[in-house]
Amino acid sequence: MTDYRQGYEFYRQVCNKHELEPINFHYYTLNLSQEQLDAYNEQAKIVGGHIAYEIS
């Protein structure tokens, strides 16, 4: 989940830069697309992780 937290922090920085109110972290992770989850899973395989996420 650390990778998602880093992505969320980047998202918050961009929102602040454009004076937009960011959504909270929980809602952010619930709304990741299957494409985003697939990319995370692929990267986890490359670095030796065993965690797989998908939209249910």
DSSP file (Angstrom, degrees, kcal/mol; ACC not computed):
  #  RESIDUE AA STRUCTURE BP1 BP2  ACC     N-H-->O    O-->H-N    N-H-->O    O-->H-N    TCO  KAPPA ALPHA  PHI   PSI    X-CA   Y-CA   Z-CA
    1    1 A M     >        0   0    0      0, 0.0     4,-2.0     0, 0.0     5,-0.2   0.000 360.0 360.0 360.0 -14.6    0.0    0.0    0.0
    2    2 A T  H  >  +     0   0    0      1,-0.2     4,-2.2     2,-0.2     5,-0.2   0.893 360.0  54.5 -59.5 -39.9    3.0    2.3    0.3
    3    3 A D  H  > S+     0   0    0      1,-0.2     4,-2.1     2,-0.2    -1,-0.2   0.890 107.6  49.8 -62.7 -38.6    3.1    2.7   -3.5
    4    4 A Y  H  > S+     0   0    0      1,-0.2     4,-2.5     2,-0.2    -1,-0.2   0.883 108.2  53.6 -66.4 -37.0   -0.5    3.8   -3.5
    5    5 A R  H  X S+     0   0    0     -4,-2.0     4,-2.4     2,-0.2    -2,-0.2   0.897 108.1  50.0 -64.4 -40.0    0.3    6.3   -0.7
    6    6 A Q  H  X S+     0   0    0     -4,-2.2     4,-1.9     2,-0.2    -2,-0.2   0.915 111.4  48.5 -64.4 -42.4    3.1    7.8   -2.8
    7    7 A G  H  X S+     0   0    0     -4,-2.1     4,-2.4     1,-0.2    -2,-0.2   0.889 111.0  51.2 -62.8 -39.3    0.7    8.1   -5.8
    8    8 A Y  H  X S+     0   0    0     -4,-2.5     4,-2.6     2,-0.2    -2,-0.2   0.897 107.3  52.2 -65.8 -40.7   -1.8    9.8   -3.5
    9    9 A E  H  X S+     0   0    0     -4,-2.4     4,-2.1     2,-0.2    -1,-0.2   0.894 110.2  48.7 -63.6 -38.9    0.7   12.3   -2.2
   10   10 A F  H  X S+     0   0    0     -4,-1.9     4,-2.2     2,-0.2    -2,-0.2   0.932 110.3  51.7 -63.7 -45.2    1.6   13.2   -5.8
   11   11 A Y  H  X S+     0   0    0     -4,-2.4     4,-2.4     1,-0.2    -2,-0.2   0.904 109.4  50.5 -56.4 -43.8   -2.1   13.6   -6.6
   12   12 A R  H  X S+     0   0    0     -4,-2.6     4,-2.7     1,-0.2    -1,-0.2   0.896 108.0  52.3 -63.9 -40.1   -2.5   15.9   -3.5
   13   13 A Q  H  X S+     0   0    0     -4,-2.1     4,-2.2     2,-0.2    -1,-0.2   0.912 110.6  47.5 -61.8 -42.5    0.4   18.0   -4.7
   14   14 A V  H  X S+     0   0    0     -4,-2.2     4,-1.7     2,-0.2    -2,-0.2   0.912 111.3  51.0 -66.2 -41.7   -1.1   18.4   -8.1
   15   15 A C  H  <>S+     0   0    0     -4,-2.4     5,-3.2     1,-0.2    -2,-0.2   0.937 111.3  47.9 -59.2 -46.7   -4.5   19.3   -6.6
   16   16 A N  H ><5S+     0   0    0     -4,-2.7     3,-1.2     1,-0.2    -1,-0.2   0.891 107.9  55.3 -61.8 -39.8   -2.9   21.9   -4.4
   17   17 A K  H 3<5S+     0   0    0     -4,-2.2    -1,-0.2     1,-0.3    -2,-0.2   0.861 115.5  38.4 -60.5 -36.4   -1.0   23.4   -7.3
   18   18 A H  T 3<5S-     0   0    0     -4,-1.7    -1,-0.3    -3,-0.2    -2,-0.2   0.237 115.3-114.8-100.4  12.3   -4.3   23.8   -9.2
   19   19 A E  T < 5 +     0   0    0     -3,-1.2     2,-0.3     1,-0.2    -3,-0.2   0.880  67.5 143.1  55.6  44.2   -6.2   24.9   -6.1
   20   20 A L      < -     0   0    0     -5,-3.2    -1,-0.2    -8,-0.1    -2,-0.1  -0.840  55.6-116.6-110.4 150.6   -8.5   21.8   -6.1
   21   21 A E        -     0   0    0     -2,-0.3     2,-0.1    -5,-0.0    -9,-0.0  -0.776  33.2-138.2 -86.3 117.5   -9.8   19.9   -3.1
   22   22 A P        -     0   0    0      0, 0.0     2,-0.1     0, 0.0     3,-0.1  -0.406  15.0-116.0 -74.9 152.4   -8.4   16.3   -3.2
   23   23 A I        -     0   0    0      1,-0.1     2,-0.0    -2,-0.1   -11,-0.0  -0.414  44.0 -89.8 -75.8 163.4  -10.5   13.3   -2.3
   24   24 A N     >  -     0   0    0     -2,-0.1     4,-2.4     1,-0.1     5,-0.1  -0.300  35.0-107.5 -76.0 164.1   -9.5   11.3    0.7
   25   25 A F  H  > S+     0   0    0      1,-0.2     4,-2.5     2,-0.2     5,-0.2   0.873 116.2  54.4 -59.8 -42.2   -7.1    8.4    0.5
   26   26 A H  H  > S+     0   0    0      1,-0.2     4,-1.9     2,-0.2    -1,-0.2   0.937 112.1  43.2 -59.7 -47.9   -9.7    5.7    1.1
   27   27 A Y  H  > S+     0   0    0      1,-0.2     4,-1.2     2,-0.2    -1,-0.2   0.877 110.9  57.5 -65.9 -37.5  -11.9    7.0   -1.8
   28   28 A Y  H >< S+     0   0    0     -4,-2.4     3,-0.5     1,-0.2    -2,-0.2   0.934 109.6  43.3 -57.2 -48.9   -8.7    7.4   -3.9
   29   29 A T  H >< S+     0   0    0     -4,-2.5     3,-1.1     1,-0.2    -1,-0.2   0.835 110.0  56.5 -70.6 -31.6   -7.8    3.7   -3.5
   30   30 A L  H 3< S+     0   0    0     -4,-1.9    -1,-0.2     1,-0.2    -2,-0.2   0.753 107.9  50.1 -68.6 -22.4  -11.4    2.5   -4.0
   31   31 A N  T << S+     0   0    0     -4,-1.2    -1,-0.2    -3,-0.5     2,-0.2   0.160  75.2 127.6-107.4  18.3  -11.5    4.3   -7.4
   32   32 A L    <   -     0   0    0     -3,-1.1     2,-0.1     1,-0.1    -3,-0.0  -0.534  60.5-120.2 -69.1 141.2   -8.3    3.0   -9.0
   33   33 A S     >  -     0   0    0     -2,-0.2     4,-2.4     1,-0.1     5,-0.2  -0.333  18.4-111.2 -79.1 164.0   -9.0    1.6  -12.4
   34   34 A Q  H  > S+     0   0    0      1,-0.2     4,-2.7     2,-0.2     5,-0.2   0.872 121.0  56.7 -61.3 -35.7   -8.3   -2.0  -13.4
   35   35 A E  H  > S+     0   0    0      2,-0.2     4,-2.1     1,-0.2    -1,-0.2   0.906 107.5  47.0 -61.8 -42.2   -5.5   -0.7  -15.6
   36   36 A Q  H  > S+     0   0    0      2,-0.2     4,-2.1     1,-0.2    -2,-0.2   0.909 113.2  48.3 -66.1 -42.0   -3.9    1.0  -12.6
   37   37 A L  H  X S+     0   0    0     -4,-2.4     4,-2.6     2,-0.2    16,-0.3   0.891 110.3  51.9 -65.4 -39.0   -4.2   -2.1  -10.5
   38   38 A D  H  X S+     0   0    0     -4,-2.7     4,-2.6     2,-0.2    -2,-0.2   0.910 109.0  50.4 -62.5 -42.2   -2.8   -4.3  -13.3
   39   39 A A  H  X S+     0   0    0     -4,-2.1     4,-2.1     2,-0.2    -2,-0.2   0.903 111.3  48.5 -63.4 -41.0    0.2   -1.9  -13.6
   40   40 A Y  H  X S+     0   0    0     -4,-2.1     4,-2.4     2,-0.2    -2,-0.2   0.926 112.1  48.9 -63.2 -44.7    0.8   -2.1   -9.8
   41   41 A N  H  X S+     0   0    0     -4,-2.6     4,-1.9     1,-0.2    -2,-0.2   0.896 110.2  51.1 -63.4 -40.4    0.6   -5.9  -10.0
   42   42 A E  H  X S+     0   0    0     -4,-2.6     4,-1.8     1,-0.2    -1,-0.2   0.918 111.5  47.3 -63.3 -43.2    3.0   -6.1  -12.9
   43   43 A Q  H  X S+     0   0    0     -4,-2.1     4,-2.1     1,-0.2    -2,-0.2   0.884 108.8  55.1 -65.3 -38.2    5.5   -4.0  -11.0
   44   44 A A  H  <>S+     0   0    0     -4,-2.4     5,-4.2     1,-0.2     4,-0.3   0.882 107.4  50.3 -62.8 -37.6    5.1   -6.1   -7.9
   45   45 A K  H ><5S+     0   0    0     -4,-1.9     3,-0.9     3,-0.2    -1,-0.2   0.902 108.3  52.9 -65.0 -40.8    6.0   -9.2   -9.9
   46   46 A I  H 3<5S+     0   0    0     -4,-1.8    -2,-0.2     1,-0.3    -1,-0.2   0.893 113.2  42.4 -63.2 -40.6    9.1   -7.5  -11.3
   47   47 A V  T 3<5S-     0   0    0     -4,-2.1    -1,-0.3    -5,-0.1    -2,-0.2   0.377 125.3 -99.5 -90.9   5.9   10.4   -6.6   -7.8
   48   48 A G  T < 5S+     0   0    0     -3,-0.9    -3,-0.2    -4,-0.3    -2,-0.1   0.641  71.0 147.6  93.0  15.2    9.4  -10.0   -6.4
   49   49 A G      < -     0   0    0     -5,-4.2    -1,-0.2    -6,-0.2     0, 0.0  -0.363  37.8-157.5 -79.4 163.7    6.1   -9.2   -4.7
   50   50 A H        +     0   0    0     -2,-0.1     2,-0.4     2,-0.0    -1,-0.1   0.194  53.8 115.2-123.8  13.5    3.3  -11.6   -4.3
   51   51 A I        -     0   0    0    -10,-0.1     2,-0.4    -7,-0.0    -7,-0.1  -0.730  40.4-174.7 -90.8 132.0    0.4   -9.2   -3.8
   52   52 A A        -     0   0    0     -2,-0.4     2,-0.4    -8,-0.1   -14,-0.1  -0.993   0.5-172.5-128.4 129.2   -2.3   -9.1   -6.5
   53   53 A Y        +     0   0    0     -2,-0.4     2,-0.3   -16,-0.3   -12,-0.2  -0.896   8.3 166.7-118.2 148.8   -5.2   -6.6   -6.6
   54   54 A E        -     0   0    0     -2,-0.4     2,-0.4   -13,-0.0   -20,-0.1  -0.979  43.0 -91.7-152.4 161.6   -8.2   -6.5   -8.8
   55   55 A I              0   0    0     -2,-0.3   -25,-0.0     1,-0.1   -22,-0.0  -0.602 360.0 360.0 -75.5 130.9  -11.5   -4.7   -9.0
   56   56 A S              0   0    0     -2,-0.4    -1,-0.1     0, 0.0     0, 0.0   0.412 360.0 360.0-108.3 360.0  -14.2   -6.8   -7.3
